[in-house]
Amino acid sequence: MFCPGHDKLCCIICISENHKVCTGMFFIDDVIKSSRSSIMFESLEKSLKDIKENIERVVKDRKANLVEIKQQHLKSMNNIKDTRQKINSRLDELEQHMIDNLNSTETQLKLKIKTLLNKLSEKKNEIEILKINLMSVKQHGSNLQAFIGSKMLEKDVTEELKYVQNISEDDGFSQFGLKCQMDDKITDILSKIIAFGSVSIKSSQSSIVFTVDQEKQAQMFTVNPTRSRPVDDITASFVGEFKVPAGNTKQFVTGSSVFPDGRMIFAECFNDNRLVIVCNDRRLVTEIPFSPRSPFDVTCIDNNTVAVTTYRDNTIMVVDTQNKQISKTIMSDECRGITFNQGHIIYCSKGKGIVAIQLSNYTVCTIVEDCKMTNDCSYIKTFEKNIYYTGNANTVKCYSIKGVKLWEYKDE
């Protein structure tokens, strides 16, 4: 037996002692036959590829930082020596102290970065070994070996993913820089100056953005989902209607969303280029002008903040509706429909598919790759762990939050 809740194989004794209340358990013989065709291998291969690409990106960035530090070091050395030539022998001792300090600082920085580079080199070797092991299990192992092997490899891959995602915490990941500051009163050294200058470390956050396909890799087996209510048991009832307050020209509403407090917001594209907020009793709350940009779709992040896709600018705007100001501009692809789910902006990208952006660190993740997503009227919504997408008037597609297609409905 296999318990998806604990992600473990179980014997009869284990079931009676540790899995009495577990649901969704199934016989291992029923599923190992399809273990080779499971999405686990594809997921693991994609994870290894992402890890390798992220590591290579960090290595390239760190090497570039070493070159930059070297250039800064040479520039500082020239500055030191140029200054030294203008003053008398009293500066000999101070000059040597300054050079030693500079060299020592450079050595410290190089050591931090090279230490990280050595770790990353080891990680690359480990990744290659995992890839070899993965292919060996996939090609030569029995069905049972393939299943057990993939589960073991999944844990190793998960650890490597955690390492890559936590690289930014390494001391050698910071964007280091050397800064040599000459004292303005160096010419007054005989009477007042007690040091040749100072060496400081300039550290800033790296510009690298990690690309991860999903936050958690797709699992080979999952618990059977709770049965949803049949459509035939759902009854729609009319609640009311209202008109969006008119603007200066003919209205062209292309997007809407509902705030957590019940207010509604509408995006008017092409003509008035504005956002309109109304109460649930149909009263106009406020208008937010967007011209010259054309807001296509809008989604509510909280009671004060919305995210808006623009029709022509290839940008997503995060807008504070209280002060009517754009708080963040995110460069994107040709974006159309947009929604918000658990800290992520999810939108339709023309010619690319369904893309998510994590608002905490702006990490970009492609959930569904679909080059055929080219319709301008593409919209997307989420409910619980599912994504619902439509690119035309008669088709709706449903994906899991991991990007697995669940079903497609087409009204003939």
C-alpha positions in Angstrom: 0.0 0.0 0.0 1.0 3.6 -0.5 -0.1 6.5 1.7 -0.1 9.8 -0.3 -0.7 11.8 2.9 2.6 10.7 4.4 4.2 10.0 1.0 5.3 6.6 2.2 5.0 2.9 1.3 3.1 1.0 4.0 2.9 -2.6 5.1 -0.1 -4.2 7.0 1.5 -3.4 10.4 2.2 0.2 9.4 -1.4 0.7 8.3 -2.8 -0.6 11.6 -0.4 1.5 13.7 0.3 4.7 11.9 -2.3 5.2 9.1 -5.7 4.4 10.7 -7.2 7.8 9.8 -5.4 8.2 6.5 -7.5 8.5 3.3 -6.7 8.0 -0.3 -4.4 5.0 0.2 -4.1 2.6 -2.7 -2.4 -0.7 -3.8 1.1 -0.2 -5.1 0.6 -2.8 -7.8 -2.2 -0.7 -9.3 0.1 2.2 -10.1 3.7 1.0 -10.6 2.7 -0.2 -14.1 2.4 3.4 -15.1 5.3 4.7 -13.1 7.5 5.2 -16.1 5.0 7.4 -17.8 4.4 9.4 -14.7 4.9 13.2 -14.8 7.4 12.7 -12.0 10.3 12.0 -14.4 9.4 15.1 -16.5 9.1 17.2 -13.4 12.4 16.0 -12.0 14.2 16.6 -15.3 12.7 20.1 -15.5 13.8 20.8 -11.8 17.3 19.7 -12.5 17.4 21.9 -15.6 16.2 24.9 -13.6 18.7 24.3 -10.8 21.6 24.1 -13.3 20.5 27.3 -15.1 20.2 29.2 -11.8 23.6 28.0 -10.7 25.2 29.0 -14.0 23.5 32.4 -13.7 25.0 32.9 -10.2 28.4 31.7 -11.4 28.4 34.2 -14.3 27.3 37.0 -12.0 29.9 36.2 -9.3 32.7 36.1 -11.9 31.6 39.5 -13.3 31.7 40.8 -9.8 35.3 39.6 -9.4 36.2 41.5 -12.6 34.5 44.6 -11.3 36.3 44.3 -7.9 39.6 43.9 -9.7 38.9 47.0 -11.8 37.9 49.0 -8.7 41.0 47.7 -7.0 43.3 48.9 -9.8 41.5 52.3 -9.9 42.0 52.7 -6.2 45.7 51.7 -6.5 46.3 54.3 -9.1 44.5 56.9 -7.0 46.6 56.0 -4.0 49.9 56.2 -6.0 49.0 59.5 -7.8 48.2 61.1 -4.4 51.4 59.6 -2.9 53.6 61.3 -5.5 52.4 64.7 -4.5 53.4 64.5 -0.9 56.6 64.0 1.0 58.2 60.9 2.6 56.0 61.3 5.7 53.3 59.4 3.7 55.4 56.2 3.3 54.1 54.5 6.4 50.5 55.7 5.8 50.6 54.6 2.2 51.8 51.1 3.1 49.0 50.8 5.7 46.4 51.9 3.1 47.6 49.4 0.5 47.7 46.5 3.0 44.2 47.4 4.1 43.0 47.5 0.5 44.6 44.2 -0.4 43.3 42.6 2.7 39.8 43.8 1.9 40.0 42.5 -1.7 41.3 39.2 -0.4 38.3 38.9 1.9 35.9 39.7 -0.8 37.5 37.3 -3.3 37.6 34.6 -0.6 33.8 35.0 0.0 32.9 34.8 -3.6 35.4 32.0 -4.5 34.1 30.0 -1.6 30.6 30.3 -3.0 31.9 29.5 -6.5 33.5 26.3 -5.1 30.2 25.3 -3.5 28.3 26.0 -6.7 30.8 23.9 -8.7 30.3 21.0 -6.3 26.5 21.5 -6.6 26.8 21.3 -10.4 28.7 18.0 -10.1 26.0 16.7 -7.8 23.3 17.8 -10.3 25.1 15.9 -13.1 25.2 12.8 -10.9 21.5 13.1 -10.1 20.7 13.4 -13.8 22.7 10.3 -14.6 21.0 8.4 -11.8 17.6 9.6 -13.0 18.2 8.5 -16.5 19.6 5.1 -15.3 16.5 4.5 -13.2 14.2 5.7 -16.0 15.8 3.5 -18.7 17.1 0.4 -17.0 15.2 0.0 -13.7 12.2 -2.3 -13.1 8.8 -0.7 -12.5 9.2 -1.0 -8.7 12.8 0.3 -8.9 11.6 3.2 -11.1 8.9 4.1 -8.5 11.2 3.9 -5.5 14.1 5.4 -7.3 12.1 8.4 -8.4 10.8 9.0 -4.9 14.4 9.0 -3.5 15.6 11.3 -6.3 12.7 13.6 -5.6 13.9 14.2 -2.1 17.4 14.9 -3.4 16.1 17.3 -6.0 13.9 19.1 -3.4 17.0 19.6 -1.3 18.9 21.0 -4.3 16.0 23.3 -5.0 16.0 24.6 -1.4 19.8 25.2 -1.7 19.4 27.3 -4.9 16.5 29.3 -3.4 18.5 30.0 -0.3 21.8 31.0 -2.1 21.0 34.6 -1.5 21.6 34.0 2.3 25.2 32.9 1.6 27.8 35.5 2.6 29.4 35.3 -0.9 26.1 36.1 -2.7 26.1 39.9 -1.9 27.1 42.3 -4.6 30.4 43.4 -3.2 32.4 46.5 -4.3 35.6 48.2 -3.3 35.5 51.9 -2.5 38.7 53.9 -1.8 38.0 57.3 -0.4 40.8 59.9 -0.3 40.8 62.4 2.5 40.2 65.9 1.3 42.8 67.3 3.7 45.6 64.9 2.6 47.8 67.9 1.8 47.6 68.9 5.4 48.9 65.5 6.5 51.9 66.9 8.6 49.7 68.7 11.0 46.3 67.1 11.0 45.8 63.9 9.0 46.3 60.6 10.9 45.3 58.1 8.2 45.9 57.8 4.4 42.2 57.2 3.8 39.7 54.4 4.2 38.6 51.3 2.5 35.0 50.2 2.8 32.9 47.4 1.3 30.0 48.4 -0.8 27.4 45.7 -0.7 24.1 45.7 -2.5 21.4 43.1 -3.3 22.2 41.0 -6.4 20.1 41.7 -9.5 19.7 38.0 -10.2 16.1 36.7 -10.4 15.7 33.0 -9.9 13.3 31.2 -12.3 11.6 28.2 -10.8 8.9 26.3 -12.7 6.7 25.7 -9.7 7.2 26.3 -6.0 6.6 22.6 -5.4 7.2 19.9 -8.0 4.3 17.8 -9.3 3.8 14.7 -7.3 3.4 11.2 -9.0 0.4 10.3 -7.0 -2.2 12.4 -5.2 -5.2 11.9 -2.9 -8.4 11.5 -4.8 -10.0 15.0 -4.9 -13.2 15.7 -3.0 -16.2 15.3 -5.3 -17.5 18.7 -6.3 -21.2 19.6 -6.6 -22.7 18.6 -10.0 -23.5 21.5 -12.2 -27.1 20.3 -12.3 -27.4 20.9 -8.6 -26.3 24.6 -8.9 -29.1 27.1 -9.4 -28.4 30.7 -10.4 -30.7 33.5 -9.3 -30.9 37.1 -10.4 -29.7 39.6 -7.7 -29.7 42.9 -9.4 -28.2 45.1 -12.1 -26.5 48.5 -12.4 -24.7 50.6 -15.0 -21.1 51.6 -14.8 -21.0 55.4 -14.4 -20.6 57.0 -17.9 -17.3 58.7 -18.8 -16.6 61.2 -21.5 -16.9 58.8 -24.4 -18.6 55.6 -25.3 -17.9 52.9 -22.7 -15.6 50.0 -23.4 -15.4 47.9 -20.2 -12.8 45.1 -20.6 -12.2 43.9 -17.1 -13.7 43.8 -13.6 -13.0 42.5 -10.1 -14.5 42.6 -6.6 -12.7 43.9 -3.5 -12.8 41.8 -0.3 -15.2 44.4 1.2 -17.7 44.0 -1.6 -16.9 47.1 -3.7 -16.4 46.5 -7.5 -13.8 47.9 -9.8 -14.0 48.1 -13.6 -11.3 48.7 -16.3 -12.3 50.9 -19.3 -10.0 50.4 -22.2 -9.4 52.3 -25.5 -11.8 55.2 -24.9 -11.8 56.8 -21.4 -8.8 54.8 -20.2 -9.8 54.7 -16.5 -10.5 52.6 -13.5 -14.0 53.0 -12.0 -14.8 51.9 -8.4 -18.4 51.5 -7.3 -20.1 50.4 -4.0 -22.2 47.3 -3.9 -25.2 49.6 -3.7 -24.2 50.9 -7.2 -22.9 54.3 -6.0 -19.8 55.7 -7.7 -16.9 55.7 -5.2 -14.0 57.1 -7.4 -12.4 57.2 -10.8 -8.7 56.7 -11.4 -7.5 58.1 -14.7 -5.0 55.9 -16.6 -4.4 57.8 -19.8 -2.3 57.5 -22.0 -2.2 53.9 -20.9 -5.1 51.5 -21.7 -6.1 49.4 -18.7 -7.3 46.0 -20.0 -8.1 43.9 -17.0 -7.9 44.4 -13.2 -7.7 42.2 -10.1 -8.0 43.1 -6.4 -5.0 42.3 -4.1 -6.6 43.8 -1.0 -9.1 46.5 -0.1 -6.7 49.3 -1.2 -4.5 47.7 -3.9 -5.2 46.4 -7.4 -3.1 45.0 -10.3 -3.8 46.2 -13.8 -2.7 44.8 -17.2 -2.2 47.4 -20.0 -3.1 46.7 -23.6 -0.2 48.2 -25.4 2.6 48.9 -22.9 3.5 45.2 -21.9 3.4 46.2 -18.3 1.5 45.3 -15.1 0.7 48.2 -12.8 0.2 47.8 -9.1 -2.1 50.7 -8.1 -2.9 52.2 -4.7 -6.6 53.1 -5.1 -6.6 55.4 -2.0 -4.0 57.9 -3.3 -4.6 56.9 -7.0 -0.8 56.3 -7.5 1.1 53.6 -9.3 3.2 51.9 -6.5 4.9 49.4 -8.8 5.5 48.9 -12.5 6.3 45.3 -13.6 7.6 44.8 -17.1 5.9 41.8 -18.7 5.0 40.3 -22.0 1.8 41.1 -23.9 -0.5 40.6 -20.9 -4.3 40.3 -21.0 -6.5 38.7 -18.4 -5.2 38.8 -14.8 -6.2 37.4 -11.4 -4.7 37.3 -7.8 -4.2 34.1 -5.8 -2.3 33.6 -2.5 0.4 36.2 -3.0 0.8 35.7 -6.8 -0.4 37.7 -9.8 -1.4 35.2 -12.5 -2.0 36.5 -16.0 -2.5 35.5 -19.7 0.7 36.1 -21.7 0.0 36.2 -25.5 2.1 33.7 -27.3 3.6 32.3 -24.1 0.8 30.9 -21.8 -0.2 31.4 -18.2 2.5 33.2 -16.1 2.7 33.9 -12.3 4.6 36.6 -10.5 5.3 36.3 -6.8 4.7 39.7 -5.2 7.1 39.2 -2.3 10.2 39.0 -4.5 8.8 39.3 -8.1 10.0 35.8 -9.1 8.5 34.9 -12.5 7.1 31.4 -13.0 5.5 30.0 -16.2 2.7 27.7 -15.1 1.4 26.7 -18.5 3.3 27.0 -21.7 0.9 27.6 -24.6 2.2 29.4 -27.7 -1.3 29.2 -29.2 -2.6 31.7 -26.6 -2.9 34.6 -29.0 -6.4 35.9 -28.5 -6.6 39.5 -27.2 -9.7 38.6 -25.2 -8.0 36.1 -23.0 -9.2 36.0 -19.3 -8.2 34.0 -16.3 -9.6 33.3 -12.8 -8.7 31.0 -9.9 -10.8 29.1 -7.4 -9.2 27.1 -4.6 -6.4 25.2 -6.3 -7.6 25.4 -9.9 -7.1 27.9 -12.7 -9.8 28.6 -15.2 -8.9 30.2 -18.6 -10.8 31.2 -21.7 -9.3 32.6 -24.9 -12.4 32.8 -27.0 -16.2 32.8 -26.7 -16.9 29.1 -26.5 -14.1 27.3 -24.8 -13.0 27.1 -21.1 -9.9 25.2 -19.9 -9.2 24.2 -16.3 -5.6 23.7 -15.0 -4.3 22.8 -11.5 -2.2 25.5 -9.8 0.8 23.3 -10.8 -0.1 23.6 -14.5 -1.6 20.2 -15.1 -4.6 20.4 -17.5 -7.7 18.9 -15.8 -10.4 19.4 -18.3 -11.6 21.4 -21.3 -15.2 22.4 -22.1 -16.3 23.6 -25.6 -19.7 24.8 -26.3 -20.5 23.5 -29.8 
